[in-house]
Amino acid sequence: MIIEAAGTMPRCYALVPCAGVGARSGAAGPKQYEAVAGRPMVAHTLAALAQVQRLVATLVVLSPGDALFDAAMPGFAGERAWIECCGGATRAETVANGLGALRERGAQPHDWVLVHDAARCLIRPEWVDRLIDECIDDEVGGLLALPVADTLKAAGRDTRVAATIDRSGKWAAQTPQMFRLGLLAPALAHAGPGVTDESSAVEALGHEPRLVRGEWENFKLTWPGDFQLAERLLATKDTSR
C-alpha cells in the first residue's frame, strides 16, 4: 500500500507511450502519425486528454530518434503538455521510462498515473473521468474494460477451432489504466519487458485492479480496417455536435 504524505492530495497524470512502430496497421510509418479524419491519430488522443481537468499534465513518451511528433503536434505545448524522448524497445520499457521522467518532474509515489494508448484515439474525456471517479479512492487502481460479448474460440492446428472458451466473467482490457506511481513502477520492474499492459504487471504482484466499464468505441486502432471505422465514427461525432 502507498502511504500518502500528510497534508497532500494525490494528483493525476496521463502518460501516453508513443514510441511504437505500428507494424500490424499496414501504415508506411508509425501508426500514431497516420491521418484519421484529417488529423494525426495521436492528435485526437491528446485533444481528448487535454479536456480532462483533473489531469495535472499529459506526458508523451517518444522514441529517442522521433522526428515526426513536432510536425504532427505543433501546438502541443504548455504547463500541461510534456514530452520526453525516452521510449524503450517495448511498451513496458517505454512506460517505465516515462514513470521515471514523471518522478524527475515532481510526481510522488502516491500520485496516480493514467497510461493510455496513443492508438485509442476515440477516447472521450467523460470516460477518463469515469475511471478517475471509480479509482481515486481505491487501494489498487483499475482500468477501463468491456465484458466479452462474442463467443471465444481457441485456435489449433491449421487455424482450426481447438476449443470453445467460456466467456463468462471475461473482460477485454482497454486504456487508460490508472495506478499509483509507487505501485506501478515496481510492478513493471518485477514483470519484465514482455508484459503487455499495466494491469498485468500489477496483478503479478498479487493485486486485483478494479474493472471499470468502458465503451466499445474505445478500441485500439491495430488493423487497416480499424482506421476506416474510426474515420466513420469521428465523422459522426463531429456532425452531432
Accessible surface in RSA format (square Angstrom, percent):
REM  Atomic radii and reference values for relative SASA: ProtOr
REM  Chains: A
REM  Algorithm: Lee & Richards
REM  Probe-radius: 1.40
REM  Slices: 20
REM RES _ NUM      All-atoms   Total-Side   Main-Chain    Non-polar    All polar
REM                ABS   REL    ABS   REL    ABS   REL    ABS   REL    ABS   REL
RES MET A   1   163.92  84.9  93.21  61.7  70.71 168.4  72.03  61.2  91.89 121.7
RES ILE A   2    42.79  24.3  30.19  22.5  12.59  30.3  31.80  22.9  10.99  29.8
RES ILE A   3   140.24  79.8 120.00  89.4  20.23  48.8 121.26  87.3  18.97  51.5
RES GLU A   4    73.97  42.5  56.77  42.9  17.20  41.0  19.81  38.3  54.16  44.2
RES ALA A   5    54.93  50.5  40.63  62.7  14.30  32.5  51.78  72.9   3.15   8.4
RES ALA A   6   106.15  97.6  69.33 107.0  36.82  83.8  80.18 112.9  25.97  68.8
RES GLY A   7    90.21 111.2   0.00   N/A  90.21 111.2  44.82 123.0  45.39 101.7
RES THR A   8    61.51  43.7  50.25  50.9  11.25  26.8  54.36  73.0   7.14  10.8
RES MET A   9   159.67  82.7 147.69  97.7  11.99  28.5 117.34  99.8  42.33  56.1
RES PRO A  10    21.57  15.7   8.00   7.3  13.58  49.4   8.00   6.6  13.58  84.4
RES ARG A  11    91.61  38.5  86.93  44.3   4.68  11.1  40.97  56.0  50.64  30.7
RES CYS A  12     5.94   4.5   4.88   5.4   1.06   2.5   0.00   0.0   5.94   6.4
RES TYR A  13     3.52   1.6   3.52   2.0   0.00   0.0   0.36   0.3   3.16   3.9
RES ALA A  14     0.44   0.4   0.36   0.6   0.07   0.2   0.36   0.5   0.07   0.2
RES LEU A  15     0.00   0.0   0.00   0.0   0.00   0.0   0.00   0.0   0.00   0.0
RES VAL A  16     0.00   0.0   0.00   0.0   0.00   0.0   0.00   0.0   0.00   0.0
RES PRO A  17    17.06  12.4   7.53   6.9   9.53  34.6   7.62   6.3   9.44  58.7
RES CYS A  18     1.83   1.4   0.00   0.0   1.83   4.3   1.70   4.3   0.12   0.1
RES ALA A  19    21.29  19.6   2.33   3.6  18.97  43.1   4.82   6.8  16.47  43.6
RES GLY A  20    46.47  57.3   0.00   N/A  46.47  57.3  37.24 102.2   9.23  20.7
RES VAL A  21   109.51  72.1 100.30  90.8   9.21  22.2 100.30  87.1   9.21  25.0
RES GLY A  22    16.07  19.8   0.00   N/A  16.07  19.8   7.50  20.6   8.57  19.2
RES ALA A  23    92.08  84.7  51.84  80.0  40.24  91.5  62.69  88.3  29.39  77.9
RES ARG A  24   139.37  58.5 124.94  63.7  14.43  34.4  49.85  68.1  89.52  54.3
RES SER A  25     4.53   3.8   0.00   0.0   4.53  10.4   0.00   0.0   4.53   6.3
RES GLY A  26    67.63  83.4   0.00   N/A  67.63  83.4  34.12  93.6  33.52  75.1
RES ALA A  27    29.60  27.2   1.91   3.0  27.68  63.0   9.66  13.6  19.93  52.8
RES ALA A  28   114.80 105.6  65.96 101.8  48.83 111.1  77.41 109.0  37.39  99.0
RES GLY A  29    28.24  34.8   0.00   N/A  28.24  34.8  25.91  71.1   2.34   5.2
RES PRO A  30    37.85  27.6  36.26  33.1   1.59   5.8  36.26  29.9   1.59   9.9
RES LYS A  31    22.52  11.0  22.52  13.8   0.00   0.0  16.26  14.6   6.26   6.7
RES GLN A  32    11.07   6.2  11.07   8.1   0.00   0.0   3.71   7.9   7.35   5.6
RES TYR A  33    31.25  14.6  14.35   8.2  16.90  44.0  14.77  11.1  16.48  20.3
RES GLU A  34    60.69  34.8  59.00  44.6   1.69   4.0   2.60   5.0  58.08  47.4
RES ALA A  35    69.18  63.6  51.28  79.1  17.90  40.7  51.46  72.5  17.72  46.9
RES VAL A  36     0.06   0.0   0.06   0.1   0.00   0.0   0.06   0.1   0.00   0.0
RES ALA A  37    35.53  32.7   8.85  13.7  26.68  60.7  18.46  26.0  17.07  45.2
RES GLY A  38    74.37  91.7   0.00   N/A  74.37  91.7  36.35  99.7  38.02  85.1
RES ARG A  39   106.71  44.8 105.77  53.9   0.94   2.2  39.70  54.3  67.00  40.6
RES PRO A  40    32.71  23.8  32.71  29.8   0.00   0.0  32.71  27.0   0.00   0.0
RES MET A  41     0.00   0.0   0.00   0.0   0.00   0.0   0.00   0.0   0.00   0.0
RES VAL A  42     0.00   0.0   0.00   0.0   0.00   0.0   0.00   0.0   0.00   0.0
RES ALA A  43     4.21   3.9   3.99   6.2   0.22   0.5   3.99   5.6   0.22   0.6
RES HIS A  44    21.75  11.9  16.54  11.5   5.21  13.3  11.47  11.8  10.28  12.0
RES THR A  45     0.00   0.0   0.00   0.0   0.00   0.0   0.00   0.0   0.00   0.0
RES LEU A  46     5.84   3.2   2.10   1.5   3.73   9.4   2.43   1.7   3.40   9.2
RES ALA A  47    36.57  33.6  26.23  40.5  10.34  23.5  34.43  48.5   2.14   5.7
RES ALA A  48     6.52   6.0   5.24   8.1   1.28   2.9   5.98   8.4   0.54   1.4
RES LEU A  49     1.82   1.0   1.60   1.1   0.22   0.6   1.60   1.1   0.22   0.6
RES ALA A  50    55.56  51.1  44.51  68.7  11.04  25.1  49.21  69.3   6.35  16.8
RES GLN A  51   107.17  59.9  92.26  67.4  14.91  35.5  32.84  69.9  74.33  56.4
RES VAL A  52     0.08   0.1   0.00   0.0   0.08   0.2   0.08   0.1   0.00   0.0
RES GLN A  53   145.17  81.2 120.90  88.4  24.27  57.8  60.88 129.6  84.29  63.9
RES ARG A  54   104.49  43.9  89.43  45.6  15.06  35.8  65.01  88.8  39.48  23.9
RES LEU A  55     1.43   0.8   0.42   0.3   1.01   2.5   0.50   0.4   0.93   2.5
RES VAL A  56    59.03  38.8  47.44  42.9  11.59  27.9  55.37  48.1   3.65   9.9
RES ALA A  57     1.12   1.0   0.10   0.2   1.02   2.3   0.78   1.1   0.34   0.9
RES THR A  58     8.60   6.1   8.41   8.5   0.19   0.5   4.62   6.2   3.98   6.0
RES LEU A  59     0.35   0.2   0.00   0.0   0.35   0.9   0.00   0.0   0.35   0.9
RES VAL A  60     0.00   0.0   0.00   0.0   0.00   0.0   0.00   0.0   0.00   0.0
RES VAL A  61     0.00   0.0   0.00   0.0   0.00   0.0   0.00   0.0   0.00   0.0
RES LEU A  62     6.31   3.5   6.31   4.5   0.00   0.0   6.31   4.4   0.00   0.0
RES SER A  63    35.15  29.7  35.15  46.9   0.00   0.0  20.39  43.4  14.76  20.7
RES PRO A  64    99.06  72.2  73.70  67.2  25.37  92.2  74.60  61.6  24.46 152.0
RES GLY A  65    68.88  84.9   0.00   N/A  68.88  84.9  41.78 114.7  27.10  60.7
RES ASP A  66    38.61  27.0   7.08   7.0  31.53  74.6   7.38  17.4  31.24  31.2
RES ALA A  67    90.56  83.3  57.13  88.2  33.43  76.0  67.30  94.8  23.26  61.6
RES LEU A  68    84.84  47.2  83.38  59.7   1.45   3.7  83.41  58.6   1.43   3.8
RES PHE A  69     2.80   1.4   2.29   1.4   0.50   1.3   2.29   1.4   0.50   1.4
RES ASP A  70   109.51  76.7 102.50 102.0   7.01  16.6  37.46  88.2  72.05  71.9
RES ALA A  71    86.60  79.6  55.51  85.7  31.08  70.7  66.22  93.2  20.38  54.0
RES ALA A  72    18.42  16.9   4.83   7.5  13.59  30.9  10.38  14.6   8.05  21.3
RES MET A  73    27.85  14.4  22.64  15.0   5.21  12.4  20.87  17.7   6.97   9.2
RES PRO A  74   115.98  84.5  81.45  74.2  34.53 125.5  87.61  72.3  28.37 176.3
RES GLY A  75    68.53  84.5   0.00   N/A  68.53  84.5  41.33 113.4  27.20  60.9
RES PHE A  76    29.15  14.6  15.32   9.5  13.84  36.0  18.38  11.1  10.77  30.8
RES ALA A  77    81.39  74.8  54.69  84.4  26.69  60.7  58.44  82.3  22.95  60.8
RES GLY A  78    52.91  65.2   0.00   N/A  52.91  65.2  37.38 102.6  15.53  34.8
RES GLU A  79   160.98  92.4 141.38 107.0  19.60  46.7  62.84 121.6  98.14  80.1
RES ARG A  80    87.23  36.6  80.06  40.8   7.17  17.1  56.83  77.7  30.41  18.4
RES ALA A  81    20.18  18.6  10.11  15.6  10.06  22.9  10.11  14.2  10.06  26.7
RES TRP A  82    38.99  15.6  36.66  17.7   2.33   5.5  31.30  16.7   7.69  12.5
RES ILE A  83    56.48  32.1  40.82  30.4  15.66  37.7  40.82  29.4  15.66  42.5
RES GLU A  84    48.70  28.0  46.70  35.3   2.00   4.8   2.33   4.5  46.38  37.9
RES CYS A  85    67.09  50.7  44.81  50.0  22.27  52.3  16.27  41.2  50.81  54.8
RES CYS A  86    37.13  28.1  30.71  34.2   6.42  15.1  34.75  88.0   2.38   2.6
RES GLY A  87    10.98  13.5   0.00   N/A  10.98  13.5   0.00   0.0  10.98  24.6
RES GLY A  88    26.26  32.4   0.00   N/A  26.26  32.4  12.97  35.6  13.28  29.8
RES ALA A  89    97.73  89.9  53.25  82.2  44.47 101.2  64.24  90.5  33.48  88.7
RES THR A  90    50.75  36.1  41.58  42.2   9.17  21.9  50.75  68.2   0.00   0.0
RES ARG A  91    56.80  23.8  41.86  21.3  14.93  35.6  38.82  53.1  17.97  10.9
RES ALA A  92     4.94   4.5   2.62   4.0   2.31   5.3   4.32   6.1   0.62   1.6
RES GLU A  93    63.71  36.6  60.38  45.7   3.33   7.9  26.07  50.4  37.64  30.7
RES THR A  94     3.70   2.6   3.70   3.8   0.00   0.0   1.17   1.6   2.53   3.8
RES VAL A  95     0.00   0.0   0.00   0.0   0.00   0.0   0.00   0.0   0.00   0.0
RES ALA A  96    38.17  35.1  30.60  47.2   7.58  17.2  31.04  43.7   7.14  18.9
RES ASN A  97    64.19  44.3  54.14  52.3  10.05  24.2  11.23  27.0  52.96  51.2
RES GLY A  98     0.00   0.0   0.00   N/A   0.00   0.0   0.00   0.0   0.00   0.0
RES LEU A  99     0.62   0.3   0.62   0.4   0.00   0.0   0.62   0.4   0.00   0.0
RES GLY A 100    16.97  20.9   0.00   N/A  16.97  20.9  15.96  43.8   1.01   2.3
RES ALA A 101     7.74   7.1   4.57   7.0   3.18   7.2   5.93   8.4   1.81   4.8
RES LEU A 102     0.57   0.3   0.39   0.3   0.18   0.5   0.39   0.3   0.18   0.5
RES ARG A 103   116.23  48.8 100.60  51.3  15.63  37.2  43.66  59.7  72.57  44.0
RES GLU A 104   154.61  88.8 114.26  86.4  40.35  96.1  48.65  94.1 105.96  86.5
RES ARG A 105    98.43  41.3  66.61  34.0  31.81  75.7  26.92  36.8  71.51  43.3
RES GLY A 106    31.01  38.2   0.00   N/A  31.01  38.2  27.88  76.5   3.13   7.0
RES ALA A 107     5.16   4.7   0.16   0.3   4.99  11.4   0.16   0.2   4.99  13.2
RES GLN A 108    79.20  44.3  79.20  57.9   0.00   0.0  16.44  35.0  62.76  47.6
RES PRO A 109    69.20  50.4  69.20  63.1   0.00   0.0  69.20  57.1   0.00   0.0
RES HIS A 110    10.75   5.9  10.75   7.5   0.00   0.0   3.57   3.7   7.17   8.3
RES ASP A 111     0.00   0.0   0.00   0.0   0.00   0.0   0.00   0.0   0.00   0.0
RES TRP A 112     0.00   0.0   0.00   0.0   0.00   0.0   0.00   0.0   0.00   0.0
RES VAL A 113     0.00   0.0   0.00   0.0   0.00   0.0   0.00   0.0   0.00   0.0
RES LEU A 114     1.75   1.0   1.73   1.2   0.02   0.0   1.73   1.2   0.02   0.1
RES VAL A 115     0.00   0.0   0.00   0.0   0.00   0.0   0.00   0.0   0.00   0.0
RES HIS A 116     0.38   0.2   0.38   0.3   0.00   0.0   0.38   0.4   0.00   0.0
RES ASP A 117     8.26   5.8   6.90   6.9   1.36   3.2   3.46   8.2   4.79   4.8
RES ALA A 118     7.05   6.5   5.07   7.8   1.98   4.5   5.07   7.1   1.98   5.2
RES ALA A 119     5.52   5.1   4.29   6.6   1.23   2.8   4.29   6.0   1.23   3.3
RES ARG A 120    25.67  10.8  25.67  13.1   0.00   0.0   0.00   0.0  25.67  15.6
RES CYS A 121     2.93   2.2   0.00   0.0   2.93   6.9   0.00   0.0   2.93   3.2
RES LEU A 122    12.23   6.8   9.29   6.6   2.94   7.4  10.65   7.5   1.58   4.3
RES ILE A 123     1.27   0.7   0.00   0.0   1.27   3.1   0.00   0.0   1.27   3.4
RES ARG A 124    76.26  32.0  76.26  38.9   0.00   0.0   4.30   5.9  71.96  43.6
RES PRO A 125    22.86  16.7  22.82  20.8   0.04   0.2  22.86  18.9   0.00   0.0
RES GLU A 126    94.46  54.2  86.53  65.5   7.93  18.9  51.55  99.7  42.91  35.0
RES TRP A 127    11.96   4.8  11.96   5.8   0.00   0.0   3.87   2.1   8.09  13.1
RES VAL A 128     0.18   0.1   0.18   0.2   0.00   0.0   0.18   0.2   0.00   0.0
RES ASP A 129    43.39  30.4  43.39  43.2   0.00   0.0  14.45  34.0  28.94  28.9
RES ARG A 130    75.71  31.8  71.36  36.4   4.35  10.4  36.75  50.2  38.96  23.6
RES LEU A 131     0.00   0.0   0.00   0.0   0.00   0.0   0.00   0.0   0.00   0.0
RES ILE A 132     0.20   0.1   0.20   0.1   0.00   0.0   0.20   0.1   0.00   0.0
RES ASP A 133    90.18  63.2  68.09  67.8  22.09  52.2  26.38  62.1  63.80  63.6
RES GLU A 134    86.07  49.4  71.63  54.2  14.44  34.4   9.96  19.3  76.11  62.1
RES CYS A 135     0.00   0.0   0.00   0.0   0.00   0.0   0.00   0.0   0.00   0.0
RES ILE A 136    49.12  28.0  45.50  33.9   3.62   8.7  45.50  32.8   3.62   9.8
RES ASP A 137   134.86  94.5 102.74 102.3  32.12  76.0  40.62  95.6  94.25  94.0
RES ASP A 138    24.67  17.3  16.54  16.5   8.13  19.2   7.40  17.4  17.27  17.2
RES GLU A 139   125.23  71.9 104.52  79.1  20.71  49.3  43.89  84.9  81.35  66.4
RES VAL A 140    23.25  15.3  23.07  20.9   0.18   0.4  23.11  20.1   0.14   0.4
RES GLY A 141     0.00   0.0   0.00   N/A   0.00   0.0   0.00   0.0   0.00   0.0
RES GLY A 142     0.00   0.0   0.00   N/A   0.00   0.0   0.00   0.0   0.00   0.0
RES LEU A 143     6.23   3.5   6.23   4.5   0.00   0.0   6.23   4.4   0.00   0.0
RES LEU A 144     0.34   0.2   0.34   0.2   0.00   0.0   0.34   0.2   0.00   0.0
RES ALA A 145     0.09   0.1   0.09   0.1   0.00   0.0   0.09   0.1   0.00   0.0
RES LEU A 146    33.25  18.5  33.25  23.8   0.00   0.0  33.25  23.4   0.00   0.0
RES PRO A 147    49.34  36.0  37.90  34.6  11.44  41.6  37.90  31.3  11.44  71.1
RES VAL A 148    34.86  22.9  19.98  18.1  14.88  35.9  24.31  21.1  10.55  28.6
RES ALA A 149    83.49  76.8  61.78  95.3  21.71  49.4  68.63  96.6  14.87  39.4
RES ASP A 150   108.09  75.7 103.59 103.1   4.50  10.6  25.18  59.3  82.91  82.7
RES THR A 151    79.20  56.3  58.44  59.2  20.76  49.5  32.84  44.1  46.36  70.1
RES LEU A 152    52.34  29.1  51.36  36.7   0.98   2.5  52.34  36.8   0.00   0.0
RES LYS A 153   116.80  57.0  86.45  53.0  30.36  72.3  55.72  50.2  61.08  65.1
RES ALA A 154    32.48  29.9  26.95  41.6   5.52  12.6  32.48  45.7   0.00   0.0
RES ALA A 155    81.18  74.6  46.98  72.5  34.19  77.8  49.07  69.1  32.11  85.1
RES GLY A 156    34.17  42.1   0.00   N/A  34.17  42.1  20.82  57.1  13.34  29.9
RES ARG A 157   188.01  78.9 170.04  86.7  17.97  42.8  81.83 111.8 106.17  64.3
RES ASP A 158   107.71  75.4  73.64  73.3  34.07  80.6  26.71  62.9  81.00  80.8
RES THR A 159   127.38  90.6 100.23 101.6  27.15  64.7  69.73  93.7  57.65  87.2
RES ARG A 160   160.75  67.5 155.52  79.3   5.22  12.4  43.60  59.6 117.15  71.0
RES VAL A 161    96.92  63.8  67.14  60.8  29.78  71.8  67.68  58.8  29.24  79.3
RES ALA A 162    69.40  63.8  30.60  47.2  38.80  88.3  39.62  55.8  29.78  78.9
RES ALA A 163    49.52  45.5  40.36  62.3   9.16  20.8  49.52  69.7   0.00   0.0
RES THR A 164    82.59  58.7  52.62  53.4  29.97  71.4  40.80  54.8  41.79  63.2
RES ILE A 165    69.91  39.8  63.31  47.2   6.60  15.9  66.75  48.1   3.16   8.6
RES ASP A 166    97.37  68.2  81.86  81.5  15.51  36.7  43.47 102.3  53.91  53.8
RES ARG A 167   107.43  45.1 103.45  52.7   3.98   9.5  18.06  24.7  89.37  54.2
RES SER A 168    76.57  64.7  56.86  75.9  19.72  45.4  51.50 109.7  25.08  35.1
RES GLY A 169    75.01  92.5   0.00   N/A  75.01  92.5  37.57 103.1  37.44  83.9
RES LYS A 170    80.56  39.3  75.33  46.2   5.23  12.5  55.13  49.6  25.43  27.1
RES TRP A 171    88.80  35.6  58.90  28.5  29.90  70.2  44.24  23.6  44.56  72.3
RES ALA A 172    51.77  47.6  44.59  68.8   7.17  16.3  51.77  72.9   0.00   0.0
RES ALA A 173    50.29  46.2  30.26  46.7  20.04  45.6  30.98  43.6  19.31  51.2
RES GLN A 174    10.86   6.1  10.10   7.4   0.76   1.8   3.57   7.6   7.29   5.5
RES THR A 175     4.41   3.1   4.41   4.5   0.00   0.0   4.41   5.9   0.00   0.0
RES PRO A 176     0.35   0.3   0.35   0.3   0.00   0.0   0.35   0.3   0.00   0.0
RES GLN A 177     2.38   1.3   2.38   1.7   0.00   0.0   0.00   0.0   2.38   1.8
RES MET A 178     0.00   0.0   0.00   0.0   0.00   0.0   0.00   0.0   0.00   0.0
RES PHE A 179     0.00   0.0   0.00   0.0   0.00   0.0   0.00   0.0   0.00   0.0
RES ARG A 180    21.43   9.0  21.43  10.9   0.00   0.0   2.15   2.9  19.28  11.7
RES LEU A 181     2.74   1.5   2.74   2.0   0.00   0.0   2.74   1.9   0.00   0.0
RES GLY A 182    19.95  24.6   0.00   N/A  19.95  24.6   9.15  25.1  10.80  24.2
RES LEU A 183    19.79  11.0  19.29  13.8   0.50   1.3  19.79  13.9   0.00   0.0
RES LEU A 184     0.00   0.0   0.00   0.0   0.00   0.0   0.00   0.0   0.00   0.0
RES ALA A 185    22.85  21.0  16.48  25.4   6.37  14.5  17.93  25.3   4.92  13.0
RES PRO A 186    65.55  47.8  57.47  52.4   8.08  29.4  62.92  51.9   2.64  16.4
RES ALA A 187     0.00   0.0   0.00   0.0   0.00   0.0   0.00   0.0   0.00   0.0
RES LEU A 188     7.11   4.0   1.97   1.4   5.14  12.9   2.22   1.6   4.89  13.1
RES ALA A 189    85.80  78.9  49.66  76.6  36.14  82.2  62.83  88.5  22.97  60.9
RES HIS A 190   119.45  65.3  88.32  61.4  31.13  79.6  68.57  70.7  50.88  59.2
RES ALA A 191    37.81  34.8   4.34   6.7  33.48  76.1  10.15  14.3  27.66  73.3
RES GLY A 192    20.60  25.4   0.00   N/A  20.60  25.4  20.47  56.2   0.14   0.3
RES PRO A 193    77.58  56.5  72.92  66.5   4.67  17.0  75.40  62.3   2.18  13.6
RES GLY A 194    64.19  79.2   0.00   N/A  64.19  79.2  42.84 117.6  21.35  47.8
RES VAL A 195    25.65  16.9  11.54  10.4  14.12  34.0  19.86  17.3   5.79  15.7
RES THR A 196   111.03  79.0  96.32  97.7  14.70  35.0  73.64  98.9  37.39  56.5
RES ASP A 197    23.62  16.5  22.28  22.2   1.34   3.2  16.46  38.7   7.16   7.1
RES GLU A 198     1.46   0.8   1.46   1.1   0.00   0.0   0.00   0.0   1.46   1.2
RES SER A 199     3.31   2.8   3.31   4.4   0.00   0.0   1.17   2.5   2.14   3.0
RES SER A 200    44.42  37.5  38.32  51.1   6.09  14.0  17.00  36.2  27.42  38.4
RES ALA A 201     0.00   0.0   0.00   0.0   0.00   0.0   0.00   0.0   0.00   0.0
RES VAL A 202     0.00   0.0   0.00   0.0   0.00   0.0   0.00   0.0   0.00   0.0
RES GLU A 203    87.04  50.0  74.40  56.3  12.64  30.1  24.18  46.8  62.86  51.3
RES ALA A 204    58.73  54.0  24.49  37.8  34.24  77.9  37.44  52.7  21.29  56.4
RES LEU A 205    66.28  36.9  36.18  25.9  30.10  75.7  41.20  28.9  25.08  67.5
RES GLY A 206    65.61  80.9   0.00   N/A  65.61  80.9  36.27  99.5  29.34  65.7
RES HIS A 207    61.34  33.5  53.40  37.1   7.94  20.3  36.55  37.7  24.79  28.8
RES GLU A 208   152.61  87.6 134.89 102.1  17.72  42.2  51.04  98.7 101.57  82.9
RES PRO A 209    21.95  16.0   6.38   5.8  15.57  56.6   6.38   5.3  15.57  96.8
RES ARG A 210   106.01  44.5  98.12  50.0   7.89  18.8  20.35  27.8  85.66  51.9
RES LEU A 211    81.47  45.4  59.10  42.3  22.37  56.2  59.10  41.5  22.37  60.2
RES VAL A 212     6.27   4.1   3.39   3.1   2.88   6.9   6.27   5.5   0.00   0.0
RES ARG A 213   143.80  60.4 138.57  70.6   5.23  12.4  51.57  70.5  92.22  55.9
RES GLY A 214     1.63   2.0   0.00   N/A   1.63   2.0   0.02   0.1   1.61   3.6
RES GLU A 215    52.71  30.3  51.51  39.0   1.20   2.8   4.45   8.6  48.26  39.4
RES TRP A 216   141.39  56.7 133.46  64.6   7.93  18.6 114.18  60.9  27.21  44.1
RES GLU A 217    37.27  21.4  37.27  28.2   0.00   0.0   4.19   8.1  33.08  27.0
RES ASN A 218     0.02   0.0   0.00   0.0   0.02   0.1   0.02   0.1   0.00   0.0
RES PHE A 219    36.24  18.1  33.33  20.6   2.92   7.6  36.22  22.0   0.03   0.1
RES LYS A 220    72.26  35.3  62.65  38.4   9.61  22.9  25.83  23.2  46.43  49.5
RES LEU A 221     0.00   0.0   0.00   0.0   0.00   0.0   0.00   0.0   0.00   0.0
RES THR A 222    14.58  10.4  14.48  14.7   0.10   0.2   7.07   9.5   7.51  11.4
RES TRP A 223   140.88  56.5 140.88  68.2   0.00   0.0 116.80  62.3  24.08  39.1
RES PRO A 224    75.38  54.9  69.93  63.7   5.46  19.8  72.42  59.8   2.96  18.4
RES GLY A 225    43.85  54.1   0.00   N/A  43.85  54.1  32.33  88.7  11.52  25.8
RES ASP A 226    29.45  20.6  29.02  28.9   0.43   1.0   0.43   1.0  29.02  28.9
RES PHE A 227    29.33  14.7  29.24  18.1   0.09   0.2  29.33  17.8   0.00   0.0
RES GLN A 228   114.29  63.9 110.74  80.9   3.56   8.5  33.91  72.2  80.39  61.0
RES LEU A 229    54.64  30.4  54.61  39.1   0.03   0.1  54.61  38.3   0.03   0.1
RES ALA A 230     0.00   0.0   0.00   0.0   0.00   0.0   0.00   0.0   0.00   0.0
RES GLU A 231    67.74  38.9  66.00  49.9   1.74   4.1  25.51  49.3  42.24  34.5
RES ARG A 232   145.21  61.0 139.44  71.1   5.77  13.7  72.18  98.7  73.03  44.3
RES LEU A 233    39.90  22.2  35.00  25.0   4.91  12.3  35.25  24.8   4.66  12.5
RES LEU A 234     8.91   5.0   8.77   6.3   0.14   0.4   8.91   6.3   0.00   0.0
RES ALA A 235    53.16  48.9  47.30  73.0   5.86  13.3  53.04  74.7   0.12   0.3
RES THR A 236    88.87  63.2  84.86  86.0   4.01   9.5  62.62  84.1  26.25  39.7
RES LYS A 237    53.12  25.9  48.46  29.7   4.66  11.1  32.72  29.5  20.40  21.7
RES ASP A 238    76.15  53.3  61.81  61.5  14.34  33.9  24.36  57.3  51.80  51.7
RES THR A 239   116.33  82.7  82.03  83.2  34.30  81.7  76.77 103.1  39.57  59.8
RES SER A 240    87.87  74.3  48.59  64.8  39.29  90.5  44.41  94.6  43.47  60.9
RES ARG A 241   205.38  86.2 135.67  69.2  69.71 166.0  94.15 128.7 111.22  67.4
END  Absolute sums over single chains surface
CHAIN  1 A    11933.0       8850.6       3082.4       6660.7       5272.3
END  Absolute sums over all chains
TOTAL         11933.0       8850.6       3082.4       6660.7       5272.3
